[in-house]
Structure formats: structure tokens, C-alpha cells
Amino acid sequence: MIAARILFGALFVYLVSSAAGQIFFRVVGLRLRPYERGFLSFVTGAAILSNVVFLLAALNIFYTWVLAAIGAAILAAPLLQGPNQDCAEGPPEPDFSPAWKVVFWLPYALFGAVYVIAAMAPETSPDGGGGYHLGLVARYYDHRGFLPLRTNMYAGLPAGIEMLFLAAFAFGRHSAAALTHLLFLLTLPFGMIACGRRAGKPLAGLIGALLVFLAPVVARDATCAYVDVATAAVSFGAFCFLEIWLEEQQQGALIALGVLAGFCYACKLTAGAAPLFAVAAVVGAGLARHRGVGVICRQAMVVGSVALALISPWLVRNIVVFGNPIFPFMNRVFPNPWQYPMVEASLRQMLAHMNDVRWWQIPFEVTTGGKLVGIIGPIFLLSPLALAGARSRLGRHLLLACLAMSVT
């Protein structure tokens, strides 16, 4: 019975998110290729569901029956509208040979099964079940919504993914939240493969997907109620929409880019630069194509305003609770009695050189050493080979996106 509740909680989030994404695509008139719809509808719908849960929590009406009713309505909407025929047309993209499909599906199935079992186990991770991610979620659930927790620094961080955890928690408690985080890793490989297929490089997408899916620290993080892998998936979804817009100039892709760029901030502060880089990419593309100033400004405003709509709920909440929209940071600019600037400075110094790791040591420690609390694997010591990808359009865009999202 417990296992069924855990599975139901995560499945509820996945199905409702996917349905919400499909509804959104219809509303904005976005046409996607069939192999892109699964991943992109899930991450886009997750942003929508997260904001729905935020609204319920802000109004202190987060009851399981209310969430279930809203979820049922979202699930029913696409069924009432009939099958979606809005698929983008284009030349057939190259697919994989049967041998490469086995290379992908065999480890995906084997490791995926292990990941699911690990995620369903009792959630005892330091920051997840035993810390602030689900500690705060449990408090919100007990109080049917937000309550001011001014003595907890982490309560001021944006919690876009935790809102999805709250939805799963309502049905399956802690392990359902961890399994919800795993959904992002289970779907991310298909987004990477779809991006590669669209660019005519399906094998690059497949190998990249496996490297991420099998990376040790990625698997460990994704099977806990953390937010890092989910943030990475949302960031990659934003990149996919940017590529679609650059290729097809669909207005709907521009709106979707703004949604996921703004949701990046809601997922994790270290991804908060995503909206700025999304706007910069749109402006840069407009200048490169010699668009008029008016056109460039309109396109940048679409991305910026939509992203701001996803960011502003968290800023407003922090202003109301802490008197500081960026709490627990920038306390010199927004002085408040809940966080002293000296504490913020100490935290910044500690994180700048975690475990006394210097910047020049990061490549080794993050791939092999482990002093940064986990490794992505020694194979990523070959990452400089990615520079050779600059010869292709997709490679250049990926390198620029990697640089942009690595700044923080």
C-alpha cells in the first residue's frame, strides 16, 4: 500500500505536468516534432503545476482534495479537446540503428530500475528528508500552505521544485517527493536525444544522454529529494526552446523559453542567471540576423516579461516575509532583522572554497577527487574535447550555454 501511494504521488505530478504542458502548447500555438513533445511538455507543465501549487499554498488552501480536483481538470482538458495534431513539419531527422538503440535502452532500463528502487526507499538524505527541502514541505503541508519561518534561512530560497514535491507529498509523503525528482532524470535523456536529432546529430545526443544518466553524483542526487538534477533538466528544456525558436521563429517557442528561463530561478538561485542569458541570446540572434530594433525589443520583452512572471511570486513572498526579495542574500542592500550581512559573508566565503578546494583543483575534484561531495566520473576529464564541437552550429550554442550556466 505504501509503495502504491509513493508511485501514485510521483505519477500524479508527471501526468498532470505533461497534460499542462500540452495545454500550454495549444494555447500559444507551438508546433513541436513528435519526439520532442514528451520531455518538453513535462518540464513546461512542471513549471505550470509548480505555480498552481504556489497559489494554493499562498492562499492557505492546499488540501489534497483541492489538488486532486485541479489535477483531474488538467488531465481531462486534453481528452476533451481530442488528439493534438499540431506537429511541426520538416525533413525527416536521422534515427539510430538497432544496435545503438540497444546501447541506449539496456543501461537505461537497468540503471533506471535501480534508480526507481533507490528513490522509493525511505528518504534520509541530509538536505532532503532530513533537511530543509522536505522539512519545509512537511511544514507547509501541515499548515495547508505557507507560514512565515523567518528563523530558517532556507525558507527564503525559491522553491519551485519543492512545490512539485508538495504535490507528491500530499499522496505519498517523503519518498514520493524523491521519486518526483527522479522523473527529471528519467526524462532528460529523451530531451537530449531530441535536441541531437533536430540538429542532425542523433548519436551525439544519445551518447551525451548516457553520460549524464550514468554519472554517479547525478544518480545519487536525482534519487533524493534535492533540486539540482531537476534544475539541470529545466535549463536544458529552455535551451531546446531557444534552438527551436532560432530555427523556426515560432512565437510560441519564445514564450516557452521565457517560462522555463524564469522557472530556472524558481528552481535554484544558482540558475537565476538563465533569464538574463535567454534575453541576451534573443537580442544577439536578432542583431546577427539584422532585425530591426523594434522587432528585437519586442522579442526580448516577450522572454523577459514571461520569465519575470515566473520569478515574481518568489520575490513578492520574500518581500512580505523577510523584507528582502533576494533573502537570504543581499542583506546589506535590503537590511532586515532575520539575516545579518556578516553571516552572509561567512557563508559566501565557505562556499567559495568548499573543503579548501581551489578553483584550479575543481576539474579534478568534480570528476575524480570527490572533495566537492561527489563525482560526475573520470570520463568527464575529456570535457575539453567538447571544444572541437565549435565547428558545428549546435556545438557552438551548447558551449555558449554551458559557459552561461556555469558562471555562478
SEROLO-112315 format. One record per residue (C-alpha): z, x, y. Coordinates in steps of 0.5 Angstrom, whole numbers, padded with zeros to 4 digits, always signed. Example, Ala and Ser with C-alpha at 12.3 -4.5 7.8 and 13.67 -1.06 7.14 Angstrom:
BEGIN
+0016+0025-0009/+0014+0027-0002/
This chain:
BEGIN
+0000+0000+0000/+0002+0006+0005/-0005+0009+0003/-0009+0003+0005/-0005+0002+0011/-0007+0009+0013/-0014+0008+0011/-0015+0002+0015/-0012+0004+0021/-0017+0010+0022/-0023+0006+0019/-0021+0001+0025/-0022+0006+0030/-0028+0008+0027/-0031+0002+0026/-0029-0001+0033/-0031+0005+0037/-0038+0005+0033/-0039-0002+0035/-0037-0001+0042/-0042+0005+0043/-0048+0001+0040/-0046-0005+0045/-0046+0000+0051/-0053+0003+0049/-0056-0004+0049/-0052-0005+0056/-0055+0001+0059/-0062+0001+0055/-0061+0007+0052/-0066+0009+0046/-0064+0014+0041/-0067+0016+0035/-0064+0013+0028/-0061+0020+0026/-0057+0020+0033/-0054+0014+0033/-0048+0015+0028/-0045+0021+0032/-0047+0019+0039/-0044+0011+0038/-0038+0013+0035/-0036+0019+0041/-0038+0014+0046/-0035+0008+0043/-0029+0012+0042/-0028+0013+0050/-0029+0006+0051/-0024+0004+0046/-0019+0009+0049/-0020+0006+0056/-0018-0001+0053/-0012+0001+0049/-0010+0005+0056/-0011-0002+0060/-0007-0006+0054/-0001+0000+0055/-0001+0000+0063/+0000-0008+0062/+0005-0007+0057/+0002-0012+0052/+0000-0007+0047/+0001-0012+0041/-0002-0011+0034/-0005-0018+0034/-0008-0017+0041/-0011-0010+0039/-0014-0013+0033/-0017-0019+0036/-0020-0015+0041/-0023-0010+0035/-0025-0017+0032/-0029-0019+0038/-0032-0012+0039/-0034-0012+0032/-0037-0019+0032/-0041-0018+0038/-0047-0013+0035/-0047-0018+0029/-0048-0024+0034/-0054-0020+0037/-0058-0018+0031/-0060-0012+0029/-0062-0007+0034/-0069-0005+0035/-0068+0000+0041/-0070+0006+0037/-0074+0012+0041/-0081+0013+0039/-0083+0020+0038/-0086+0025+0034/-0083+0026+0027/-0078+0032+0027/-0078+0037+0021/-0073+0035+0016/-0069+0039+0011/-0072+0041+0004/-0068+0038-0002/-0065+0045-0003/-0062+0045+0004/-0059+0038+0003/-0055+0040-0003/-0053+0047+0001/-0050+0042+0006/-0048+0036+0002/-0044+0040-0003/-0039+0043+0001/-0039+0037+0006/-0037+0033+0000/-0032+0038-0003/-0028+0040+0003/-0029+0033+0007/-0025+0030+0001/-0019+0036+0001/-0019+0034+0009/-0018+0027+0008/-0012+0028+0003/-0009+0033+0008/-0010+0028+0014/-0007+0023+0010/-0001+0027+0008/+0006+0026+0012/+0004+0028+0019/+0009+0034+0020/+0005+0039+0025/+0009+0042+0030/+0006+0038+0036/+0003+0032+0032/+0008+0028+0028/+0014+0033+0030/+0012+0034+0037/+0009+0030+0043/+0002+0028+0041/+0005+0022+0036/+0012+0023+0039/+0010+0020+0046/+0005+0015+0042/+0011+0012+0038/+0015+0011+0044/+0009+0007+0047/+0008+0003+0041/+0016+0001+0041/+0015-0001+0048/+0009-0004+0048/+0006+0000+0053/+0007+0006+0058/+0014+0007+0060/+0016+0013+0065/+0018+0019+0062/+0019+0024+0067/+0023+0029+0064/+0018+0030+0059/+0012+0035+0062/+0007+0033+0056/+0008+0026+0058/+0004+0028+0065/-0002+0030+0061/-0008+0026+0060/-0008+0022+0053/-0015+0020+0052/-0015+0022+0044/-0007+0019+0044/-0010+0012+0046/-0014+0012+0040/-0008+0015+0036/-0004+0009+0039/-0009+0004+0036/-0009+0007+0029/-0001+0008+0029/-0001+0000+0030/-0003-0001+0023/-0002+0006+0019/+0003+0010+0023/+0003+0017+0024/-0002+0019+0018/-0007+0014+0021/-0007+0018+0027/-0008+0024+0024/-0014+0021+0020/-0017+0019+0026/-0017+0026+0029/-0021+0028+0023/-0026+0023+0024/-0029+0027+0030/-0030+0033+0025/-0033+0029+0019/-0038+0026+0024/-0039+0032+0029/-0044+0036+0024/-0049+0030+0024/-0049+0030+0031/-0050+0038+0031/-0056+0037+0026/-0059+0031+0030/-0059+0036+0036/-0062+0041+0032/-0067+0036+0029/-0069+0034+0036/-0071+0041+0038/-0075+0042+0032/-0069+0047+0029/-0066+0043+0024/-0064+0049+0020/-0060+0052+0026/-0056+0045+0027/-0055+0045+0019/-0052+0052+0019/-0048+0051+0025/-0045+0045+0023/-0043+0048+0016/-0040+0054+0020/-0036+0049+0025/-0034+0044+0019/-0031+0050+0014/-0028+0054+0020/-0020+0055+0018/-0017+0053+0024/-0022+0048+0025/-0020+0044+0019/-0013+0045+0020/-0013+0043+0027/-0017+0037+0025/-0012+0034+0019/-0007+0034+0024/-0005+0029+0030/-0008+0034+0035/-0014+0033+0040/-0017+0040+0040/-0023+0038+0035/-0024+0031+0038/-0025+0034+0045/-0030+0039+0042/-0034+0033+0039/-0034+0029+0045/-0036+0035+0049/-0042+0036+0044/-0043+0029+0045/-0044+0030+0052/-0049+0036+0051/-0053+0032+0047/-0054+0026+0052/-0056+0032+0057/-0061+0034+0052/-0064+0027+0051/-0064+0026+0059/-0067+0033+0060/-0073+0031+0055/-0074+0023+0056/-0071+0022+0063/-0067+0016+0061/-0062+0013+0066/-0058+0010+0060/-0057+0018+0058/-0055+0020+0065/-0050+0014+0065/-0047+0016+0058/-0047+0023+0060/-0042+0021+0065/-0038+0017+0060/-0037+0023+0056/-0036+0028+0061/-0031+0024+0064/-0027+0023+0057/-0027+0030+0056/-0022+0031+0062/-0018+0025+0059/-0018+0028+0052/-0015+0035+0054/-0014+0038+0061/-0018+0045+0059/-0024+0041+0058/-0023+0038+0065/-0029+0042+0068/-0034+0038+0064/-0036+0033+0069/-0037+0039+0074/-0041+0042+0070/-0045+0036+0068/-0046+0034+0075/-0049+0042+0076/-0053+0041+0070/-0057+0035+0073/-0057+0038+0080/-0060+0044+0077/-0065+0041+0073/-0067+0037+0079/-0068+0043+0083/-0072+0046+0077/-0077+0040+0077/-0078+0040+0085/-0075+0033+0085/-0073+0030+0092/-0067+0031+0095/-0065+0023+0095/-0067+0023+0087/-0063+0029+0086/-0057+0026+0090/-0057+0019+0086/-0058+0022+0079/-0052+0027+0081/-0048+0021+0084/-0049+0017+0077/-0046+0022+0073/-0040+0024+0078/-0038+0016+0079/-0038+0014+0072/-0034+0021+0070/-0029+0019+0076/-0028+0012+0073/-0026+0015+0066/-0022+0020+0070/-0018+0016+0075/-0014+0012+0070/-0010+0018+0069/-0010+0021+0076/-0007+0014+0078/-0002+0014+0073/+0001+0020+0074/+0001+0019+0082/+0005+0013+0080/+0010+0016+0075/+0010+0023+0078/+0007+0023+0085/+0003+0028+0083/-0004+0027+0080/-0005+0033+0076/+0002+0033+0073/+0005+0038+0070/+0001+0043+0074/-0001+0044+0082/+0006+0042+0084/+0006+0047+0090/+0001+0042+0093/+0004+0036+0090/+0011+0037+0090/+0016+0033+0086/+0023+0033+0083/+0020+0033+0076/+0017+0040+0075/+0019+0046+0079/+0013+0051+0081/+0017+0057+0078/+0017+0053+0071/+0009+0052+0072/+0008+0059+0074/+0012+0062+0068/+0008+0057+0063/+0002+0060+0066/+0004+0067+0065/+0006+0065+0058/-0001+0062+0056/-0005+0067+0060/-0003+0073+0055/+0000+0069+0049/+0003+0073+0044/+0002+0079+0048/-0006+0078+0047/-0010+0082+0052/-0017+0079+0054/-0021+0085+0050/-0017+0083+0044/-0019+0076+0044/-0025+0076+0040/-0022+0080+0034/-0015+0076+0034/-0019+0069+0035/-0024+0071+0029/-0019+0075+0024/-0013+0077+0027/-0009+0071+0028/-0004+0072+0033/-0007+0066+0037/-0004+0062+0032/-0010+0061+0027/-0017+0064+0026/-0024+0061+0026/-0027+0066+0021/-0029+0073+0021/-0037+0071+0021/-0036+0069+0028/-0035+0076+0029/-0043+0076+0029/-0043+0071+0035/-0046+0076+0040/-0053+0075+0035/-0053+0068+0039/-0056+0072+0045/-0062+0072+0041/-0063+0065+0042/-0064+0065+0049/-0071+0066+0047/-0071+0058+0046/-0070+0052+0051/-0064+0050+0046/-0061+0057+0045/-0061+0058+0053/-0058+0051+0054/-0053+0052+0049/-0051+0059+0051/-0050+0056+0058/-0046+0050+0056/-0042+0055+0052/-0040+0059+0058/-0039+0053+0062/-0034+0050+0057/-0031+0057+0056/-0029+0058+0063/-0022+0055+0062/
